[in-house]
Amino acid sequence: MKLYYSAGSCSTSCHIILEESGLKYEAIEIDWDVATDANIEVVSKLNPLGTLPILVTDSGKTLDQNLAIHTYVADLAPHKNLLPVVGSYERAQAYNWLSFVCSDLHKSIGAFFGISRISEDKNVQAAVRKNMVETANGYLSYVNTQLEGKDYLMGKQFTPADAYAFVVLGWTKWVELPITSYPNIESYLGRVASRPAVAAVLKAEGLV
């Protein structure tokens, strides 16, 4: 398998789950700031939207959405217990968390990166940011509460939702969104970062 990713982006979560799976794969970094990067043209051919991540399976088929890649990889490595058994409530609960990170958490924190594109007016940017901070803190408070007494979102079991949440929650330091009032999140980030597979990906992507 091949994973096309951009360091530190949501695609890093797919890199993490591939490393956790123990499956054989090749990770190919795309640097959007280097116009001469030949792989940028490859990405545009594999995904007309030109977005990452992109997973090319061993059979040459592609997936380009985080949720699909996470569940596909987890199911290829059932011995790693990355997802609960099919048909169980716990399986649906894991999907529930993964969907929450994809649809709610990602959007609320990721939106900060686009503030400057909304308007060149600093007053407008400040007003927009204030609204975004309120929204994001609502989600952060929810996650912090849900992590009470747990190692991971599902309790003791690390799932793809944790790989994704770890990356998105980590963006808070890039967008200057303090999380000091969320101790459960802070300890959670440290716990996930200490996992060997996660540490290996962070090093490989130059994030530590």
VENJOKA-V634725 format. One record per residue. RES is the residue in one small letter. PHI is phi in whole degrees, -180 to 180 (* if undefined). PSI is psi in radians with two decimals (NA if undefined). OMEGA is omega as a letter, one per 30 degrees, with the letter a starting at -180 (NA if undefined). Layout:
res=RES phi=PHI psi=PSI omega=OMEGA
res=RES phi=PHI psi=PSI omega=OMEGA
//
This chain:
res=m phi=* psi=2.68 omega=l
res=k phi=-127 psi=2.37 omega=l
res=l phi=-118 psi=2.15 omega=l
res=y phi=-96 psi=2.18 omega=a
res=y phi=-141 psi=2.88 omega=l
res=s phi=-120 psi=2.18 omega=a
res=a phi=-54 psi=2.25 omega=l
res=g phi=83 psi=-0.14 omega=l
res=s phi=-85 psi=-3.10 omega=l
res=c phi=-59 psi=-0.45 omega=a
res=s phi=-66 psi=-0.33 omega=l
res=t phi=-61 psi=-0.57 omega=l
res=s phi=-64 psi=-0.61 omega=l
res=c phi=-71 psi=-0.63 omega=l
res=h phi=-60 psi=-0.75 omega=a
res=i phi=-63 psi=-0.80 omega=a
res=i phi=-69 psi=-0.54 omega=l
res=l phi=-65 psi=-0.74 omega=l
res=e phi=-66 psi=-0.69 omega=l
res=e phi=-64 psi=-0.57 omega=a
res=s phi=-70 psi=-0.45 omega=a
res=g phi=79 psi=0.05 omega=a
res=l phi=-77 psi=2.75 omega=l
res=k phi=-78 psi=2.25 omega=a
res=y phi=-155 psi=2.88 omega=l
res=e phi=-122 psi=2.22 omega=l
res=a phi=-102 psi=2.17 omega=a
res=i phi=-117 psi=2.02 omega=a
res=e phi=-81 psi=2.40 omega=l
res=i phi=-110 psi=2.14 omega=l
res=d phi=-106 psi=1.79 omega=a
res=w phi=-65 psi=-0.33 omega=a
res=d phi=-84 psi=-0.13 omega=l
res=v phi=-109 psi=1.70 omega=a
res=a phi=-61 psi=-0.41 omega=a
res=t phi=-86 psi=-0.02 omega=l
res=d phi=-63 psi=1.93 omega=a
res=a phi=-62 psi=-0.45 omega=a
res=n phi=-71 psi=-0.31 omega=l
res=i phi=-63 psi=-0.68 omega=l
res=e phi=-68 psi=-0.62 omega=l
res=v phi=-62 psi=-0.77 omega=l
res=v phi=-60 psi=-0.77 omega=a
res=s phi=-64 psi=-0.50 omega=l
res=k phi=-79 psi=-0.66 omega=a
res=l phi=-74 psi=-0.60 omega=a
res=n phi=-137 psi=1.86 omega=a
res=p phi=-54 psi=-0.43 omega=l
res=l phi=-76 psi=-0.29 omega=l
res=g phi=69 psi=0.47 omega=a
res=t phi=-112 psi=2.83 omega=l
res=l phi=-118 psi=2.74 omega=g
res=p phi=-81 psi=2.86 omega=l
res=i phi=-134 psi=2.20 omega=l
res=l phi=-111 psi=2.19 omega=l
res=v phi=-103 psi=2.06 omega=a
res=t phi=-74 psi=2.99 omega=l
res=d phi=-63 psi=-0.39 omega=l
res=s phi=-92 psi=0.05 omega=l
res=g phi=89 psi=0.05 omega=l
res=k phi=-85 psi=2.78 omega=a
res=t phi=-122 psi=2.64 omega=l
res=l phi=-131 psi=2.44 omega=a
res=d phi=-135 psi=0.40 omega=l
res=q phi=-125 psi=2.40 omega=a
res=n phi=-54 psi=-0.88 omega=a
res=l phi=-58 psi=-0.75 omega=a
res=a phi=-66 psi=-0.74 omega=a
res=i phi=-66 psi=-0.78 omega=a
res=h phi=-59 psi=-0.85 omega=a
res=t phi=-71 psi=-0.63 omega=l
res=y phi=-62 psi=-0.85 omega=a
res=v phi=-66 psi=-0.77 omega=a
res=a phi=-60 psi=-0.69 omega=a
res=d phi=-73 psi=-0.37 omega=l
res=l phi=-77 psi=-0.25 omega=a
res=a phi=-129 psi=1.07 omega=a
res=p phi=-59 psi=-0.48 omega=a
res=h phi=-68 psi=-0.28 omega=l
res=k phi=-86 psi=-0.16 omega=l
res=n phi=55 psi=0.78 omega=l
res=l phi=-81 psi=-0.35 omega=l
res=l phi=-135 psi=2.54 omega=l
res=p phi=-64 psi=2.96 omega=a
res=v phi=-62 psi=2.50 omega=l
res=v phi=-60 psi=2.36 omega=l
res=g phi=92 psi=-0.12 omega=a
res=s phi=-89 psi=2.79 omega=l
res=y phi=-61 psi=-0.68 omega=a
res=e phi=-62 psi=-0.60 omega=l
res=r phi=-64 psi=-0.81 omega=l
res=a phi=-63 psi=-0.65 omega=l
res=q phi=-64 psi=-0.68 omega=l
res=a phi=-64 psi=-0.71 omega=l
res=y phi=-65 psi=-0.64 omega=l
res=n phi=-60 psi=-0.78 omega=l
res=w phi=-66 psi=-0.74 omega=a
res=l phi=-64 psi=-0.70 omega=l
res=s phi=-66 psi=-0.68 omega=l
res=f phi=-60 psi=-0.79 omega=a
res=v phi=-65 psi=-0.76 omega=a
res=c phi=-63 psi=-0.85 omega=a
res=s phi=-90 psi=-0.58 omega=a
res=d phi=-110 psi=-1.03 omega=a
res=l phi=-64 psi=-0.82 omega=a
res=h phi=-58 psi=-0.84 omega=a
res=k phi=-65 psi=-0.71 omega=a
res=s phi=-69 psi=-0.67 omega=a
res=i phi=-90 psi=-0.69 omega=l
res=g phi=-63 psi=-0.44 omega=a
res=a phi=-61 psi=-0.46 omega=a
res=f phi=-61 psi=-0.53 omega=a
res=f phi=-68 psi=-0.32 omega=a
res=g phi=-105 psi=0.13 omega=a
res=i phi=-57 psi=-0.74 omega=a
res=s phi=-65 psi=-0.35 omega=l
res=r phi=-86 psi=-0.22 omega=a
res=i phi=-74 psi=-0.74 omega=a
res=s phi=-162 psi=2.63 omega=l
res=e phi=-86 psi=-0.20 omega=l
res=d phi=-75 psi=2.07 omega=a
res=k phi=-62 psi=-0.57 omega=l
res=n phi=-67 psi=-0.70 omega=l
res=v phi=-65 psi=-0.77 omega=l
res=q phi=-60 psi=-0.73 omega=a
res=a phi=-64 psi=-0.71 omega=a
res=a phi=-67 psi=-0.73 omega=l
res=v phi=-65 psi=-0.77 omega=a
res=r phi=-62 psi=-0.72 omega=l
res=k phi=-58 psi=-0.77 omega=l
res=n phi=-65 psi=-0.72 omega=l
res=m phi=-65 psi=-0.67 omega=l
res=v phi=-62 psi=-0.75 omega=l
res=e phi=-63 psi=-0.76 omega=l
res=t phi=-65 psi=-0.83 omega=a
res=a phi=-62 psi=-0.72 omega=a
res=n phi=-65 psi=-0.51 omega=l
res=g phi=-63 psi=-0.76 omega=l
res=y phi=-71 psi=-0.69 omega=l
res=l phi=-63 psi=-0.69 omega=l
res=s phi=-63 psi=-0.71 omega=l
res=y phi=-62 psi=-0.85 omega=a
res=v phi=-62 psi=-0.75 omega=a
res=n phi=-59 psi=-0.73 omega=l
res=t phi=-66 psi=-0.74 omega=a
res=q phi=-68 psi=-0.40 omega=a
res=l phi=-86 psi=-0.09 omega=a
res=e phi=-55 psi=2.12 omega=l
res=g phi=74 psi=0.19 omega=a
res=k phi=-118 psi=2.66 omega=l
res=d phi=-81 psi=-0.73 omega=a
res=y phi=-135 psi=3.08 omega=a
res=l phi=-58 psi=-0.58 omega=a
res=m phi=-95 psi=0.08 omega=a
res=g phi=111 psi=-1.91 omega=a
res=k phi=-92 psi=-0.32 omega=a
res=q phi=-92 psi=2.18 omega=l
res=f phi=-78 psi=2.26 omega=a
res=t phi=-129 psi=3.01 omega=l
res=p phi=-55 psi=-0.54 omega=l
res=a phi=-60 psi=-0.57 omega=l
res=d phi=-72 psi=-0.68 omega=l
res=a phi=-60 psi=-0.75 omega=a
res=y phi=-72 psi=-0.80 omega=a
res=a phi=-63 psi=-0.67 omega=l
res=f phi=-58 psi=-0.78 omega=a
res=v phi=-67 psi=-0.85 omega=a
res=v phi=-65 psi=-0.76 omega=l
res=l phi=-65 psi=-0.53 omega=l
res=g phi=-67 psi=-0.38 omega=l
res=w phi=-66 psi=-0.33 omega=a
res=t phi=-56 psi=-0.59 omega=a
res=k phi=-74 psi=-0.47 omega=l
res=w phi=-75 psi=-0.53 omega=a
res=v phi=-103 psi=0.22 omega=l
res=e phi=55 psi=0.88 omega=l
res=l phi=-113 psi=1.75 omega=a
res=p phi=-61 psi=2.45 omega=l
res=i phi=-124 psi=0.28 omega=a
res=t phi=-62 psi=-0.39 omega=l
res=s phi=-87 psi=0.10 omega=l
res=y phi=-122 psi=1.31 omega=a
res=p phi=-60 psi=-0.59 omega=l
res=n phi=-66 psi=-0.62 omega=l
res=i phi=-70 psi=-0.74 omega=a
res=e phi=-61 psi=-0.80 omega=l
res=s phi=-70 psi=-0.59 omega=l
res=y phi=-63 psi=-0.80 omega=a
res=l phi=-61 psi=-0.71 omega=l
res=g phi=-67 psi=-0.66 omega=a
res=r phi=-67 psi=-0.77 omega=l
res=v phi=-67 psi=-0.73 omega=a
res=a phi=-62 psi=-0.46 omega=a
res=s phi=-81 psi=-0.17 omega=l
res=r phi=-65 psi=2.35 omega=a
res=p phi=-54 psi=-0.74 omega=a
res=a phi=-67 psi=-0.71 omega=l
res=v phi=-66 psi=-0.80 omega=l
res=a phi=-59 psi=-0.68 omega=a
res=a phi=-65 psi=-0.71 omega=l
res=v phi=-69 psi=-0.75 omega=l
res=l phi=-59 psi=-0.70 omega=l
res=k phi=-68 psi=-0.77 omega=a
res=a phi=-63 psi=-0.59 omega=a
res=e phi=-90 psi=0.03 omega=l
res=g phi=71 psi=0.51 omega=a
res=l phi=-95 psi=-0.11 omega=l
res=v phi=-133 psi=NA omega=NA
//
